[in-house]
Amino acid sequence: MNQFPLVDPIPLPGPVWLFKSLHLLTMALHFSAMYFLVGGLAITVWWQLRGRFRNDPLRLDASGVVAQRLPIVTAFVINLGMPPLVGTQDEIEAMTVYMDQLLNKPAPLVTAGSH
């Protein structure tokens, strides 16, 4: 007796290659935005320190301009990180729900006073 179904219990609404390529694309975009954020922060700190020690107003102004754009980059990091996270959670949840259905069988109803 085969307990496993032949068909996927939660089918994908499209081909697997499409979801894999979208996952890789959004993950690459998320990592690119993270590199911009970390690099922009490092450049801002470096220019700020160099500008203060050498009394260079050009570097101080440039660090201020870069620092003003970092919240926008942070929003891109967060928003571009959601699709890969949700896609991974959906895959894990589909496996978990399926295994949960296989492993959990309804418990018999036991009431006080029943023998």
C-alpha positions in Angstrom: 0.0 0.0 0.0 1.6 3.3 -1.1 0.9 6.1 1.3 2.6 8.8 -0.8 0.5 10.5 -3.5 1.8 10.5 -7.0 0.9 14.1 -7.6 2.3 17.1 -5.7 -0.3 18.0 -3.0 0.4 21.8 -3.4 1.3 22.4 -7.0 3.2 25.4 -8.2 1.3 27.9 -10.3 4.0 27.9 -12.9 7.1 26.0 -14.1 9.9 25.3 -11.6 12.5 26.9 -13.8 10.6 30.2 -13.6 10.5 30.2 -9.8 14.2 29.2 -9.5 15.3 32.0 -11.9 13.1 34.6 -10.1 14.6 33.5 -6.8 18.1 33.8 -8.1 17.4 37.2 -9.7 15.8 38.7 -6.6 18.6 37.3 -4.4 21.2 38.8 -6.7 19.4 42.2 -6.6 19.2 42.0 -2.8 22.9 41.3 -2.5 23.7 44.2 -4.9 21.7 46.6 -2.8 23.4 45.3 0.4 26.8 45.9 -1.2 25.7 49.5 -2.1 24.6 50.1 1.5 27.7 48.7 3.2 30.0 50.4 0.6 28.1 53.7 0.9 28.4 53.5 4.7 32.1 52.8 4.5 32.7 55.6 2.0 30.7 58.0 4.2 32.6 57.3 7.3 36.0 57.4 5.5 35.2 60.7 3.8 33.9 62.2 7.0 37.0 61.2 9.0 39.4 62.4 6.2 37.5 65.7 5.8 37.6 66.5 9.5 41.2 65.7 10.0 42.4 67.5 6.8 39.8 70.3 7.0 38.5 69.4 3.5 35.0 70.8 3.0 34.6 68.9 -0.3 34.9 65.5 1.4 32.6 66.6 4.2 29.9 67.7 1.7 30.4 64.5 -0.3 30.0 62.3 2.8 26.8 64.2 3.6 25.4 63.7 0.2 26.1 59.9 0.3 24.7 59.7 3.9 21.4 61.3 2.8 20.9 58.6 0.2 21.6 55.7 2.5 18.0 55.4 3.9 16.7 55.0 0.3 19.3 52.2 -0.3 18.1 50.6 3.0 14.6 50.6 1.7 15.8 48.8 -1.4 17.7 46.3 0.7 14.6 45.4 2.7 12.2 45.3 -0.2 14.5 43.3 -2.4 15.1 40.8 0.4 11.5 39.9 0.8 10.8 37.9 -2.4 13.7 35.4 -1.8 12.6 35.1 1.8 9.0 34.5 1.0 9.8 32.1 -1.8 12.0 30.1 0.6 9.4 30.1 3.3 6.7 28.9 0.8 8.9 26.0 -0.2 9.6 25.0 3.4 6.0 25.5 4.4 4.7 23.3 1.6 7.0 20.5 2.7 6.1 21.1 6.4 2.4 21.1 5.8 2.6 17.9 3.7 4.7 16.1 6.3 2.5 17.4 9.1 -0.5 15.9 7.3 1.3 12.6 7.0 2.6 12.4 10.6 -0.4 13.9 12.5 -3.4 11.7 12.7 -6.5 12.9 14.4 -6.4 12.0 18.1 -9.3 10.0 19.5 -11.8 12.1 21.4 -11.4 11.4 25.1 -13.8 12.9 27.6 -13.8 12.8 31.4 -15.7 9.8 32.6 -15.4 7.7 29.4 -13.9 4.2 29.9 
